[in-house]
Amino acid sequence: MNYFNLSRLLLPAFFVISSVMSSASSVASDESLDAVISNHWDWVLEQYPEYRREYGDMSGNQSWTDLSADALEQRNIETRAFIDDLSRIDPASLSETAQLNQRMLRTALEEDVESYEKGLHLIALNMRSGPQHRYTMVERLPMATEADYVDWLARLEKLPEQLAQYQALLQEGADRQRTQARIIIERIPNQLDALIVDKPEDSPFWGVFETMPDAISAERASELKTQAAAVISDKLVPAYAQFKAFIEETYLPSTRAQPGIGSLPGGKEVYAMLARHFTTTDMTPEEIHNVGLAEVARIRGEMMEVIEEVGFEGDLNAFNDFLRSDPQFYYDTAEELLEGYQAVSKRLDPQLVKLFGKLPRMPYGVRPIAPELAPDTTTAFYMRPALDGSRPGWYYVNLYKPEVRPKYEMEVLSVHESVPGHHLQIALAQEIEGLPEFRRNSSVTAFIEGWGLYSERLGYDMGLYKDPYSRYGQLIYDMWRAVRLVVDTGIHYFGWSRQEAIDYFKDNAAKTEADIINEIDRYIGWPGQALAYKIGQLKMLELRALAEQELGDRFDIRAFHDELLGVGAIPLDALEVRMTRWIEREKTKL
């Protein structure tokens, strides 16, 4: 898939629902659509072998996705053919559910074509995504049998070929003025240094061979370790060294000096397209920027109320500096920080029954982010469960420099990344019966991240944020996402410098400077994605307020949430149609 993963993002389109159709024709047309959807999913699994493992299919475990120019061009041709297949089916002949399926798949495919034609696949890496992080893939694999290790070694043998493909993409990007920002690429050589080692045992690729399962005999384990050492030393180290030389000597000098994608030819148009993709709205960058400014002003007012409550003498900036610098708000060690996250997570699960009628079966756990990745990534992230049930969800937390990871953010962060945030929503979606696979895997960012941010407010319903500093932490996180609207549009559309964005962030949120810099660089390297959170949250809050107003004392928060999450991640306008219909049905029960 291209760098922006646009096949998993969804543009809004007119949501057509036929008022009159015969059930027979609907069934026949639904079957025609189901055939196209099924054919497309089989094609996806063929094109992206890494996906197959999620379904218990090991046939792709020795392969990487083909990123050669020929493969990408052929993939684009075949994507267009699927669009044609979908276009031949009249939406008016479909059932309501099938209409949404058709719309979502067609839109995703059209976005993939648009992304490819605009050359976004050539912006092929940033400090959080790219071949320098291939060692982390093993965390998605069971690594329980000899076959798992044999497959992994075979895949590592082929990794130099994929590095060459990345290099070719980046070179074409340089030739076509589709490059990443220089400030982002300047981080990459240090990441590559961790892979260019003198001893194979020092490589991140070696870790999985350090302690091997008992199912593998000691003799065979020794043989596999010998093979791994040879692959790392003879193939991976030279390939990564060559790739680093290309990055430093050829690609880096050609990268864009300005942080914003708007500085590239046609860049503002590209960014407007990305804004639509990530928010699933028709909002312009100017409109999104203004929403951000309004939200920043609103949240500042709530922050000042907390500052007055704790009796702090000073303005917002002084209070934020106090929070960033006072040792009482930080753990001394990474071990204490991890234990703190684990303790918070254990307090969340018992509270969910107050807010949800249906809970997911799949569990989740808390893990530290890999130390090689931690310095260049954000505070936490979530990895969804395997679709075959073989892997739980994982809430990854950053333990790098615990002195910059404040305690007052731990509750709100955990609510967002685990439950009732990402894990609950994604695991529930994976367990919905009757959805086509592309819907079970849907990554509509405005819905998923909007739900995560909406869930942060649910912490109050769960008995969290009792301490005023923890409550201020919730406001920091809400402000963080409001600031994103301002700085992301500022950088990529209005031409802000990186320092202007950092300064605006520091002036409005109490996150530590290390976090702020990583956040700003994330926005630079991933244009538009940061817009989804606040736009999605505001729509969900709007729908909840409407339901509370219309239903009054009969409003049931558990039923509301079950309905909102009941068909997985969908575009915001489709969500509005779904929830307003639910409200009307509930009113008839009064």
URUR-V881819 format. One record per residue. OMEGA is omega in whole degrees, 0 to 359 (NA if undefined). Layout:
BEGIN
OMEGA / OMEGA
END
This chain:
BEGIN
180 / 187 / 183 / 178 / 187 / 177 / 182 / 180 / 190 / 174 / 174 / 174 / 180 / 185 / 186 / 174 / 182 / 180 / 181 / 174 / 177 / 181 / 181 / 180 / 178 / 180 / 180 / 181 / 177 / 179 / 177 / 178 / 180 / 179 / 178 / 181 / 180 / 178 / 180 / 181 / 175 / 178 / 178 / 181 / 176 / 184 / 187 / 186 / 179 / 182 / 190 / 181 / 181 / 181 / 180 / 179 / 184 / 188 / 180 / 189 / 176 / 189 / 170 / 173 / 179 / 181 / 178 / 181 / 180 / 181 / 180 / 179 / 179 / 178 / 179 / 178 / 182 / 175 / 177 / 179 / 177 / 176 / 178 / 179 / 180 / 183 / 181 / 180 / 182 / 180 / 182 / 181 / 186 / 170 / 183 / 179 / 181 / 177 / 179 / 177 / 181 / 182 / 184 / 180 / 181 / 180 / 179 / 180 / 177 / 177 / 178 / 179 / 181 / 178 / 181 / 183 / 177 / 175 / 182 / 176 / 181 / 174 / 203 / 179 / 167 / 186 / 180 / 185 / 179 / 185 / 177 / 179 / 184 / 180 / 182 / 181 / 183 / 178 / 177 / 185 / 183 / 181 / 183 / 184 / 176 / 180 / 178 / 181 / 177 / 179 / 182 / 177 / 178 / 178 / 179 / 177 / 183 / 184 / 176 / 177 / 179 / 175 / 177 / 178 / 176 / 180 / 180 / 178 / 181 / 178 / 177 / 177 / 177 / 180 / 185 / 181 / 172 / 186 / 174 / 178 / 183 / 183 / 179 / 183 / 177 / 177 / 190 / 182 / 178 / 177 / 179 / 179 / 180 / 182 / 181 / 192 / 177 / 180 / 181 / 180 / 179 / 182 / 173 / 178 / 184 / 190 / 183 / 179 / 184 / 179 / 185 / 186 / 181 / 180 / 179 / 181 / 180 / 180 / 181 / 178 / 178 / 178 / 181 / 178 / 178 / 178 / 181 / 180 / 180 / 179 / 181 / 185 / 189 / 185 / 186 / 182 / 178 / 181 / 179 / 176 / 178 / 180 / 178 / 179 / 177 / 181 / 186 / 190 / 186 / 188 / 184 / 179 / 182 / 182 / 182 / 181 / 181 / 182 / 187 / 177 / 177 / 180 / 177 / 176 / 183 / 187 / 180 / 176 / 178 / 182 / 177 / 176 / 180 / 177 / 178 / 180 / 189 / 180 / 188 / 175 / 174 / 181 / 177 / 175 / 178 / 180 / 179 / 178 / 182 / 174 / 179 / 179 / 180 / 179 / 177 / 180 / 180 / 184 / 176 / 179 / 179 / 178 / 180 / 177 / 178 / 180 / 177 / 181 / 182 / 176 / 179 / 179 / 182 / 183 / 183 / 181 / 179 / 179 / 178 / 177 / 177 / 179 / 181 / 192 / 184 / 184 / 183 / 185 / 186 / 172 / 180 / 186 / 177 / 180 / 178 / 180 / 179 / 179 / 177 / 177 / 180 / 179 / 178 / 182 / 180 / 180 / 186 / 189 / 183 / 183 / 189 / 183 / 176 / 191 / 186 / 174 / 181 / 180 / 181 / 176 / 187 / 178 / 174 / 177 / 180 / 181 / 172 / 172 / 180 / 184 / 179 / 183 / 191 / 184 / 186 / 180 / 188 / 191 / 183 / 170 / 184 / 173 / 185 / 178 / 171 / 184 / 177 / 177 / 185 / 180 / 178 / 169 / 179 / 174 / 183 / 182 / 184 / 181 / 180 / 181 / 180 / 180 / 176 / 181 / 190 / 179 / 185 / 176 / 191 / 180 / 184 / 178 / 182 / 177 / 181 / 189 / 184 / 178 / 3 / 184 / 192 / 185 / 182 / 183 / 184 / 179 / 176 / 180 / 180 / 183 / 179 / 180 / 175 / 178 / 172 / 187 / 182 / 176 / 177 / 181 / 188 / 178 / 176 / 191 / 181 / 178 / 186 / 181 / 173 / 177 / 178 / 180 / 175 / 181 / 179 / 176 / 180 / 176 / 177 / 178 / 183 / 178 / 177 / 175 / 180 / 176 / 182 / 179 / 176 / 176 / 176 / 176 / 176 / 179 / 176 / 182 / 175 / 177 / 179 / 182 / 173 / 177 / 179 / 180 / 183 / 187 / 180 / 176 / 179 / 182 / 193 / 182 / 184 / 173 / 178 / 172 / 176 / 182 / 176 / 180 / 178 / 182 / 179 / 179 / 182 / 181 / 187 / 182 / 186 / 177 / 182 / 184 / 179 / 178 / 182 / 180 / 178 / 179 / 181 / 179 / 174 / 180 / 178 / 185 / 185 / 188 / 172 / 185 / 183 / 181 / 191 / 190 / 185 / 179 / 177 / 179 / 182 / 178 / 180 / 176 / 178 / 180 / 177 / 179 / 178 / 180 / 179 / 180 / 184 / 186 / 177 / 183 / 180 / 179 / 180 / 184 / 179 / 180 / 178 / 181 / 179 / 179 / 183 / 183 / 194 / 179 / 179 / 183 / 181 / 178 / 187 / 180 / 175 / 177 / 180 / 177 / 182 / 187 / 177 / 175 / 177 / 179 / 180 / 178 / 180 / 180 / 180 / 179 / 184 / NA
END
